[in-house]
Amino acid sequence: MKTASIEKIRSAFPALERKHNGLAVAYFDGPGGTQVPRPVAEAMTDYLYHHNANSHWAYPSSAETDEIIANARQTFADFLNATAEEIVFGANMTTLTFHLSRALGRQFSTGDEIVVTELDHHANVDPWREMAKDFDLEVKTARMIPETGQLDWQHFESCVTPKTKLVAVGAASNALGTISDVQRASRLARSVGATVMVDAVHYAPHGLIDVQEFDCDFLVCSAYKFYGPHIGILFGKQDLLNGLEFPRLLPAANKAPELAETGTLNHEGIAGAAAAVDFLANLAPGATRRACLQAAMVELHGRGKTLVQQMSSGLAALPGVRLFGPEPSAARTPTICFAVADMPSKKVTEHLAEKAVFTSHGDYYATTAVERLGYAQDGLVRSGCACYTTKDEVDRLIDGVTQILGVRQ
């Protein structure tokens, strides 16, 4: 068996049948949320039609709900190389991070330090800043290098001191596509006994996560970035989860992973998120789910590398277009951030949308990174490739930008 072809992959996504202005839509907005394949929607519909119930009660549909959630925990344990008891579900990555920050803050002392980075989405920055306000802590920010879109490791190292209690780092930049050396950040944190928090939201669609290899204590990702519904997933080491005082209702579970979950979960979303993982696993052969995922991700990363090289070289050749982030040959995801002459990013996105090419604009909550690049006001255009992106669609993007420049000239 071979990895699924691009044609077979695309056939699973009904959204790709959409037309806009008579043209098939090319979705380059994946870094903000990917399209959903049929098996994901079918899993959610099946749950709602045939198993919908609250959990932990003594009747069939409730027991079926419990089983679906338990199976989903194991699915994500395979996805992250964790255990089922270390998988927490929540509304989204941001909500989970705020919840975790409140629990962690109760263990810190006045004057303790937290290290975040300029490259990160603010969902892995502002919850820690809010925690610092509540518990009288200090936040240090490791710089990025604007010319390369990579972390300034020399400055990062200077930020980590014996007073550092938490290092929060992104595995990949949702704005620039930069893949950062999480293991290096973990080694820095371990050298002073600090906790490691990893934002893997943008990394998850492009590389197989291994929490053991990352040597992290906590990691968050969002299913809607890898072909699932809007739901967040938190990995936490079991002993650490059990040792935290999460805000909770008195009758609620007090053992990991449920002690970190609040209220009734999004059961249909959990079913759909697990189906998204299995969709990826089914793209390639393997003896186990984890082996299938590994094979699929290697192939998808290779295809993405080809696409980002095509996109980068095509856009870079256009006068008036400025690209940001690492070179195509560097460790990166197939996500390109660019500016077109002096045109605000929203205008560029509107022009491209007329040609049925959908991109993102603004700062995508990577606010500090975009500010450092000098585009706080106009924002930047972001174009990301997903498993369903084709070379022809990349050509359409480049042609669309070319036409924008032609009109302006």
GUDREN-976576 format. One line per field, with one value per residue: x, y, z of N, C-alpha, C in turn. Coordinates in pm, whole numbers. Each point is the difference from the previous one (the first is absolute). Layout:
REM GUDREN-976576
nxx <- [X/...];
nyy <- [Y/...];
nzz <- [Z/...];
caxx <- [X/...];
cayy <- [Y/...];
cazz <- [Z/...];
cxx <- [X/...];
cyy <- [Y/...];
czz <- [Z/...];
This chain:
REM GUDREN-976576
nxx <- [83/-47/66/-114/-48/46/-24/51/101/10/-17/74/28/-124/69/78/-127/31/-89/88/-93/-62/81/70/-43/106/-1/46/-118/62/102/-109/5/21/-19/-121/62/-61/103/50/-62/30/119/0/-44/82/91/-28/-1/107/80/-68/87/-33/110/52/-95/-91/19/-44/-77/-21/-16/-75/-54/-5/-46/-81/-23/-15/-69/-63/-2/-31/-91/-28/-7/-56/-81/5/-11/-122/-65/-101/63/77/-116/3/-133/-11/-50/120/106/-57/-119/54/66/-107/-69/93/3/-129/2/80/-69/-87/90/-15/115/-24/15/-72/72/-58/35/-34/-55/73/43/-45/-99/-81/-55/127/-58/-117/-32/126/-25/-118/58/92/-105/-64/120/7/-4/114/-30/80/35/19/97/-60/57/-34/130/-4/-68/120/0/24/70/88/-97/-52/124/14/-116/61/-52/71/-48/40/-133/-13/20/-59/-4/-1/-59/-97/48/-118/87/118/-60/69/76/-32/118/-109/72/49/-122/-33/112/-29/-126/36/87/-120/-43/-12/-127/-34/-47/-57/-3/-73/-77/98/71/-109/-44/120/-1/40/-87/108/-91/33/4/-112/-20/-130/-46/-26/-104/-25/-114/-39/-106/-52/123/-50/-95/-1/-87/-72/113/33/130/4/131/-9/123/-30/124/33/-82/33/115/-79/-19/-65/-44/-83/-109/-53/-114/73/44/76/-7/127/-49/-104/95/56/-112/-64/-102/-112/70/69/-94/-85/52/-7/-119/-29/53/-53/-111/34/35/-111/-56/81/-32/-120/79/48/75/-24/83/16/-92/86/23/-130/-18/101/-44/-122/45/80/-97/-90/97/30/-128/-15/114/-46/-118/63/80/-104/-71/104/44/-127/-27/115/-42/-104/23/36/40/-28/90/-60/91/18/118/-42/133/-40/11/-105/-118/-93/43/-50/76/-82/63/-101/115/-78/-52/-101/34/-92/53/119/-42/-57/111/73/-85/11/122/-79/91/-21/40/91/-45/89/-20/-121/-6/80/-63/76/-7/-128/-12/76/-84/-65/-87/16/11/80/73/4/27/-82/84/-86/87/-100/-51/-99/105/-24/87/-108/-40/121/-6/-121/57/105/-84/-72/113/38/-126/7/122/-54/-107/86/63];
nyy <- [-121/102/111/40/-5/109/-76/-106/71/64/-125/5/111/-1/68/-95/-35/84/82/90/84/-118/20/-112/-7/78/-91/121/-17/-112/90/51/-112/-131/-48/-53/-117/-76/-82/121/55/-114/6/129/-19/-104/74/109/-81/-66/94/103/27/25/21/-121/-33/-67/48/-67/102/3/-132/14/106/-67/-98/85/57/-119/-39/117/-21/-126/46/95/-101/-70/101/3/-132/-5/15/-85/-31/28/-41/132/3/98/121/40/20/113/-55/-106/89/77/-110/-47/121/-5/-126/23/111/-89/-50/118/67/103/59/-113/-61/57/-89/100/-6/84/-122/-10/-82/104/-109/6/119/44/-129/-4/99/-53/-118/65/60/-115/-48/123/-44/-38/69/-89/79/-121/66/46/-59/128/4/-88/75/-8/-86/102/-109/87/76/-106/-41/127/-33/-116/13/-7/120/-54/9/75/-87/99/-100/55/-113/81/101/34/99/-40/-98/80/-108/11/8/-73/-97/96/45/-128/-14/118/-36/-119/81/59/-119/64/32/-93/106/-86/102/-108/107/81/-60/-24/88/34/-35/-126/34/19/-8/-128/10/70/-99/7/91/103/-34/98/-46/29/-80/122/-14/-119/74/49/-18/101/-58/19/-31/-41/-12/-78/0/-128/-15/78/-60/-117/66/36/119/-74/116/-44/-62/13/-25/85/-70/-72/-67/1/36/-61/-2/-5/-72/98/-33/-1/-100/40/-87/66/108/-66/-46/123/47/-105/28/124/-46/-72/113/68/-82/16/106/-81/-100/-98/-51/126/57/-10/-123/-15/60/-74/-106/26/33/-103/-70/37/-21/-110/-31/30/-65/-90/4/-1/-89/-61/9/-36/-88/-40/10/-59/-60/31/102/46/-128/4/-99/-69/-21/-125/-31/-33/9/101/-28/-39/58/-54/97/86/96/88/101/68/51/108/-109/47/-85/72/105/-47/-33/121/49/-72/38/112/-50/-6/88/-85/117/9/92/97/-36/-56/101/-1/74/-53/-118/23/41/-102/-51/85/-99/68/100/-32/-63/-131/-41/-96/-83/-92/-98/-75/-109/89/75/55/-45/-45/-33/-46/-53/-38/-34/-53/-60/-31/-25/-72/-41/-18/-46/-73/-19/-20/-70];
nzz <- [0/-69/33/51/-121/-58/-107/62/45/-114/-43/112/-68/47/90/-52/17/97/-58/-40/-44/7/103/-11/124/11/95/23/59/-34/4/-51/-72/1/-121/-2/13/-88/21/5/-103/-62/57/-28/-124/-14/62/-68/-106/42/51/-39/97/126/68/21/-83/69/-122/-106/-34/133/11/-108/61/114/-75/-61/119/59/-106/11/131/-28/-83/88/83/-99/-15/133/-6/47/115/0/113/-104/-52/-8/1/-89/23/37/-75/-38/-2/-60/-74/-12/-21/-83/-56/19/-46/-102/-22/42/-86/-62/13/77/-118/-4/-92/-106/-90/-80/-123/-74/-26/124/-32/17/-53/-39/6/-43/-11/-40/-83/-29/-10/-72/-58/-11/-34/-54/-125/-55/-110/-53/-102/-47/-56/-108/-103/-19/-24/99/90/54/100/81/-25/-43/-50/-63/-22/-36/-58/-18/121/111/-32/-116/-3/-109/-98/-68/-87/-120/-41/-43/-72/50/21/44/63/79/-19/128/58/11/-49/-78/-25/-19/-70/-56/-17/-45/-63/11/-42/-119/3/-91/-63/-84/-85/-26/13/-35/91/72/-92/43/128/12/93/75/96/-23/-131/5/83/-30/83/-83/-75/-85/-53/-124/14/8/50/38/-63/125/98/46/35/128/-7/125/-24/107/47/12/44/-104/-87/53/-21/-103/52/-89/-46/91/-45/117/-66/-74/-103/80/-115/-43/-120/57/94/-121/-2/-60/75/-71/-46/-105/33/-77/60/116/-35/-39/114/65/-67/36/119/4/-42/82/100/-53/1/95/-47/87/90/35/78/100/-43/-12/117/46/-67/45/121/-11/-55/89/88/-67/-10/130/15/-87/62/118/-57/-56/112/71/-88/-14/130/32/-109/77/-81/119/-10/129/9/96/94/43/-51/-123/-4/76/129/-70/16/-78/77/-86/53/-58/-58/-50/-44/-10/-55/75/95/61/-61/31/121/0/-55/82/94/-72/12/108/39/99/48/95/86/28/130/-20/83/-107/87/94/-60/-27/126/39/-88/80/24/112/-86/-101/90/4/-124/37/-57/38/-20/-41/53/-22/31/-120/-89/-62/121/21/-122/39/115/-59/-85/108/64/-105/-4/130/-17/-98/78/100/-94];
caxx <- [-83/70/-72/-110/30/-66/-135/-83/-17/-93/-135/-63/-34/-109/22/76/-95/-56/36/-17/16/14/128/17/70/129/6/133/-25/14/58/-106/-104/-7/-128/-31/-36/-127/-2/-9/-139/-82/16/-74/-143/-35/-12/-119/-121/-15/64/2/-39/105/89/7/-129/-19/-88/86/61/100/116/62/72/122/92/49/98/118/70/61/120/104/38/91/122/80/36/100/91/-29/-95/-137/-25/67/-70/-108/-75/-58/-63/102/132/8/-73/76/122/-41/-37/126/79/-56/40/145/32/-18/120/113/18/30/132/36/5/-55/61/-79/79/-63/-43/-118/-141/-19/-63/106/68/-85/-42/110/7/-110/40/102/-70/-76/85/118/114/66/4/108/-35/113/-18/15/86/-92/53/-15/-123/37/29/135/29/90/-85/-83/81/20/-127/-22/83/-46/-133/-97/-85/-74/41/-110/58/-76/72/6/-67/-118/11/115/30/125/2/101/63/-66/90/98/-71/-21/127/22/-92/43/124/-33/-113/-126/-104/1/-130/18/-113/21/-118/36/89/-72/-36/116/101/-56/42/46/21/118/116/1/29/-83/-92/-133/-3/-136/-24/-141/-39/-45/116/38/-114/-104/-92/55/19/140/56/113/77/71/51/-104/30/-12/-143/-57/55/-45/-129/-81/-133/-95/-118/27/-33/68/109/122/111/32/6/-127/6/36/-109/-110/-133/-26/89/-55/15/6/129/101/-12/53/145/62/-13/101/126/-8/8/142/62/-44/65/121/0/82/-43/-77/-47/115/85/-70/12/138/18/-81/56/124/-38/-65/103/75/-84/-7/128/-1/-94/48/108/-66/-66/101/75/-91/-31/124/37/-89/43/-101/-41/101/-26/54/16/118/13/-72/83/12/-106/-118/-123/-31/-78/75/-53/56/-65/-6/23/-44/-143/-38/-18/-142/-29/59/-85/-125/27/23/-128/-74/48/-27/120/-29/117/-25/64/7/114/-34/33/147/3/134/84/-36/48/144/27/-37/-129/-106/-119/-55/-2/65/-80/51/-44/47/-36/-54/18/-76/48/67/93/-81/-55/110/14/-111/34/105/-63/-87/84/52/-105/-13/111/-22/-104/57/98];
cayy <- [121/128/112/44/103/129/-11/-72/88/108/-53/-13/132/64/144/26/11/134/94/141/72/-98/-69/-88/70/-49/38/21/52/-112/33/53/-102/-79/-58/-123/-113/-65/-86/81/44/-119/-44/94/-23/-129/17/79/-73/-134/-22/127/-10/42/-111/-64/-45/-144/-39/-30/110/63/-89/15/128/-24/-80/87/91/-80/-35/122/26/-91/47/113/-51/-47/117/81/-92/20/-99/51/76/130/74/85/67/129/77/38/10/120/-25/-97/63/85/-88/-54/107/31/-108/8/120/-28/-66/90/98/137/19/-106/50/-77/39/-19/47/93/-72/-81/39/56/-97/-55/116/79/-70/4/139/17/-73/81/108/-54/-61/85/-65/79/-64/37/-35/-31/70/-64/71/36/-33/-143/-54/-105/45/42/-94/62/76/-97/-56/103/19/-112/16/-87/41/-40/-111/-49/41/-23/15/-59/-94/61/130/2/112/-8/-138/-41/-110/29/-114/-17/-74/94/78/-88/-17/124/-1/-104/39/79/-64/65/-71/29/5/10/25/-78/18/11/-111/-128/-48/-12/-90/-84/45/-101/73/-57/59/143/9/109/-35/25/34/25/9/24/-94/66/30/-121/-60/-38/106/101/-55/4/-116/28/-108/33/-118/-42/37/145/31/-38/84/138/38/65/48/-106/-16/-97/-140/-45/-96/57/-82/25/135/72/110/121/31/70/-10/-104/16/-1/-142/-19/53/-98/-108/50/20/-132/-40/75/-72/-124/37/13/-131/-83/44/-77/-131/-15/-106/61/135/90/-25/58/145/36/-11/103/132/13/25/132/103/9/70/140/63/30/109/126/45/56/123/98/47/73/131/78/52/111/129/57/-99/-22/-121/-2/-133/-76/-45/-126/-114/-6/-73/84/-58/60/122/118/129/97/130/37/144/70/-29/-69/-144/-31/29/-107/-118/25/-15/-142/-70/15/-106/-124/-40/45/14/71/132/56/-51/-138/-9/3/146/54/-30/90/133/4/6/133/-1/1/69/-58/-145/-78/-105/-133/-105/-128/-120/-111/-129/1/106/-48/91/93/102/92/85/95/102/85/78/100/109/67/85/114/90/58/104/114/68];
cazz <- [0/-3/60/-84/-100/22/-55/97/115/-33/-17/132/52/-76/-17/-122/-110/1/-105/31/-126/-107/11/116/108/47/142/59/135/91/131/86/10/-123/-39/74/-87/30/119/121/13/20/139/84/-25/58/145/34/-36/57/130/72/141/92/33/132/51/-19/-110/-115/-75/86/-2/-133/5/78/-81/-107/58/36/-125/-51/80/-47/-134/14/61/-114/-80/70/70/143/48/-2/122/-12/-105/51/-105/38/-106/-98/62/84/123/76/52/111/111/53/62/131/91/21/77/142/50/-12/108/-41/-57/-93/-138/-112/-127/-122/-114/-94/-119/29/6/134/89/84/59/89/123/97/48/95/119/68/71/112/103/20/-64/-104/-132/-90/-137/-87/-128/-130/-94/-108/-133/-28/59/93/135/35/108/97/90/70/109/103/72/91/120/110/45/-102/41/-117/-135/-94/-134/-109/-85/-134/-6/-86/-94/-90/-35/62/95/101/64/130/88/54/103/114/71/76/114/93/67/120/66/-38/-73/-144/-66/-145/-88/-124/-84/-142/-34/-6/-133/-89/54/104/133/95/125/65/-67/34/143/53/108/-53/-143/-46/-144/-33/-106/-123/-83/-74/-71/93/44/90/133/40/69/87/61/124/68/93/139/13/1/129/105/-15/58/-104/41/-34/83/107/-32/-122/15/57/-49/-141/-59/14/96/-74/-93/67/-57/-99/-114/-135/-33/-145/-43/36/-99/-127/11/-12/-141/-77/18/-77/-142/-32/11/-113/-125/-23/66/120/90/109/-33/8/-117/-115/11/-32/-144/-66/26/-78/-140/-10/19/-125/-98/41/-28/-143/-24/55/-88/-118/40/39/-118/-87/58/12/-133/-36/57/89/100/102/77/136/57/-41/-138/-23/36/147/71/-9/-54/-131/25/-44/42/-94/-22/-142/-12/121/13/123/-22/-22/-140/-80/19/-73/-143/-28/18/-125/-88/73/74/135/88/126/7/135/78/40/143/19/-2/24/-115/-111/40/-17/-144/-46/-68/101/-51/-123/8/-106/-63/33/-90/51/-73/79/-67/-124/-87/-121/-67/-81/89/31/-119/1/99/-57/-108/61/51/-120/-54/92/-27/-133/13/73/-85];
cxx <- [86/-82/-106/42/-72/-144/-93/-25/-106/-143/-75/-54/-110/23/73/-89/-59/53/-23/35/28/128/3/83/131/19/145/-11/16/65/-101/-112/-15/-142/-12/-38/-128/4/-12/-144/-92/10/-80/-151/-45/-15/-132/-128/-21/55/-10/-53/108/73/-25/-137/-28/-108/84/65/104/127/72/79/131/104/60/107/128/80/70/126/115/48/99/126/93/53/117/110/-9/-82/-139/-31/62/-67/-122/-68/-59/-51/97/133/8/-68/76/124/-32/-31/125/79/-51/42/150/37/-10/123/123/3/33/144/47/-14/-56/69/-95/84/-80/-60/-137/-133/-27/-80/102/87/-89/-58/107/20/-111/31/101/-63/-65/90/132/128/60/2/118/-34/126/-26/2/95/-86/47/-22/-131/26/29/146/41/96/-80/-90/75/20/-126/-24/100/-47/-139/-110/-76/-78/62/-113/50/-89/85/14/-80/-117/5/107/36/127/-21/115/49/-55/92/105/-63/-23/129/33/-87/45/124/-25/-123/-135/-93/1/-141/22/-133/29/-116/38/89/-78/-39/119/109/-59/60/44/34/119/127/12/44/-74/-89/-144/12/-146/-5/-151/-38/-38/115/49/-125/-112/-91/69/3/150/41/121/64/63/50/-94/28/-12/-146/-61/49/-44/-137/-79/-128/-104/-120/25/-36/79/115/125/124/20/-60/-124/7/35/-108/-116/-131/-16/85/-78/17/9/131/113/-3/59/150/74/-6/100/136/0/0/145/70/-33/61/123/-8/88/-59/-86/-50/117/92/-64/12/141/22/-76/62/132/-33/-62/102/82/-78/-9/127/10/-89/53/118/-56/-61/102/73/-89/-32/123/42/-83/50/-112/-51/116/-41/66/12/122/1/-74/79/15/-111/-123/-120/-29/-94/87/-73/63/-81/7/7/-41/-149/-29/-34/-147/-38/55/-88/-132/19/20/-130/-87/39/-16/125/-13/127/-43/70/2/123/-24/34/149/39/141/90/-29/41/150/40/-43/-136/-117/-129/-63/-12/71/-98/64/-63/58/-50/-47/17/-69/48/77/96/-77/-59/108/23/-110/25/102/-56/-88/77/60/-100/-22/109/-19/-102/59/100/-73];
cyy <- [124/105/50/112/129/-5/-71/85/106/-50/-13/132/66/148/32/5/141/85/143/79/-96/-81/-91/72/-73/50/6/54/-108/34/60/-100/-73/-42/-140/-112/-68/-87/76/44/-119/-51/90/-21/-131/11/71/-76/-125/-19/120/-15/66/-125/-56/-33/-143/-31/0/120/76/-85/9/130/-16/-74/83/95/-76/-39/121/35/-91/41/115/-38/-53/117/76/-84/22/-118/63/86/140/90/70/68/131/75/33/15/118/-23/-98/63/95/-85/-57/107/33/-105/7/119/-21/-67/91/100/137/11/-111/51/-100/51/-36/51/94/-72/-64/69/46/-91/-72/112/65/-76/3/141/27/-72/81/115/-53/-47/75/-68/93/-80/55/-50/-21/57/-96/85/35/-45/-147/-59/-113/57/40/-84/57/82/-91/-54/101/24/-107/8/-97/37/-41/-124/-60/55/-40/30/-67/-96/54/129/-4/112/-26/-142/-55/-119/24/-128/-15/-73/92/85/-84/-19/123/0/-101/40/81/-57/59/-96/43/-12/22/25/-70/15/5/-116/-127/-45/-39/-93/-81/39/-120/71/-55/61/148/21/118/-54/14/36/15/0/11/-84/70/48/-124/-81/-49/117/94/-54/3/-125/45/-131/54/-128/-36/44/150/43/-30/87/145/21/77/57/-102/5/-113/-144/-56/-96/70/-80/28/-111/85/117/132/42/62/-20/-117/28/2/-142/-24/53/-96/-116/44/19/-132/-50/73/-66/-128/27/12/-136/-88/42/-84/-134/-1/-104/52/136/99/-16/57/151/46/-1/110/137/22/34/139/113/17/73/148/75/40/120/134/53/65/136/110/57/81/139/89/62/121/130/59/-96/-24/-120/9/-144/-72/-31/-132/-124/-17/-84/89/-82/66/120/121/126/107/129/32/152/68/-23/-70/-147/-37/24/-110/-125/16/-19/-147/-79/13/-107/-137/-59/59/-1/71/135/47/-49/-138/-29/-24/147/57/-24/94/143/14/10/133/9/-4/61/-74/-152/-64/-102/-134/-104/-133/-117/-108/-129/-5/105/-58/104/102/111/100/93/105/112/98/87/110/119/78/96/123/103/68/110/126/75/72];
czz <- [0/72/-97/-94/34/-51/98/123/-29/-12/133/53/-83/-25/-129/-124/-12/-115/50/-125/-115/4/122/105/33/143/49/143/106/134/97/22/-132/-32/61/-98/47/126/131/23/27/144/95/-15/64/152/35/-30/85/141/94/143/84/51/140/60/-46/-103/-128/-69/83/4/-134/-9/75/-85/-114/52/35/-123/-60/78/-49/-139/10/76/-108/-83/62/66/151/50/3/121/-4/-104/57/-118/52/-121/-113/73/96/135/89/62/114/125/67/72/140/103/30/89/150/62/1/116/-57/-50/-91/-143/-100/-126/-114/-117/-88/-120/18/-25/143/93/87/58/105/119/108/53/101/132/80/78/127/114/21/-49/-104/-131/-79/-140/-83/-139/-119/-84/-121/-138/-38/50/96/138/14/121/103/101/82/122/113/82/106/114/108/53/-98/47/-116/-127/-94/-141/-103/-80/-141/4/-96/-102/-106/-40/63/93/96/66/142/98/63/111/125/80/83/126/105/78/126/71/-34/-74/-146/-57/-150/-68/-132/-97/-147/-45/-34/-140/-87/49/113/136/83/130/78/-59/30/146/62/111/-43/-148/-41/-152/-22/-120/-129/-87/-75/-38/92/36/97/143/31/77/81/43/127/62/115/143/21/2/137/115/-5/63/-105/61/-44/92/99/-39/-118/32/53/-37/-148/-88/30/96/-69/-99/76/-73/-95/-124/-131/-55/-150/-56/30/-99/-135/2/-11/-144/-88/11/-82/-150/-43/2/-120/-133/-34/72/124/91/113/-47/-1/-121/-127/0/-38/-150/-75/16/-77/-145/-16/19/-127/-108/33/-30/-148/-29/52/-80/-126/32/29/-121/-92/52/8/-132/-41/63/86/103/95/84/137/47/-55/-149/-18/44/151/60/6/-46/-135/13/-33/44/-90/-3/-149/-10/130/26/133/-28/-25/-146/-91/9/-74/-149/-36/11/-125/-101/64/63/140/86/127/-2/145/74/56/146/26/1/13/-120/-116/31/-23/-147/-61/-67/98/-54/-118/6/-118/-56/34/-93/47/-83/96/-79/-135/-101/-119/-56/-85/86/41/-118/-5/100/-57/-112/56/53/-117/-58/89/-29/-136/3/65/-85/-114];
